[in-house]
Amino acid sequence: MKKDKNLKLMGIEELANYLGLGKQTIYNWLYQKKISGIKIGKVWRFDPNEIDKWLKSCHIRKK
């Protein structure tokens, strides 16, 4: 993984707002392993670049 000194990790609430979802949905997806994050102590953090890659991989193109 390339190190970015300016990388700012998102918290649960920031990610929920970014995706337009509720915080509980993010927790459910973590539990179901639909989304990955970094757990630091008891707090989840998310790399915005990884979230964007994940979103692109979920994109379904119309035929």
C-alpha positions, 0 to 999 in steps of 0.5 A: 500500500502506498503511504500518503502522509495527507491521508485522512481516515474516515470514521463511521459517521463520516462514511455513512454520510459519504455513502448516504446511509445510516451508521447501523448499515455500516456496522452491519456491512462490517459484520457481514464482511461486505465492506472492510475497515481498520479497527483501531482499539474500539474505533473503526476507520476507513481509507477513502481511497479504498472506499472509492475502489470498493464503490467502483467494483460494485458498479453495475453497467447497464446493457 
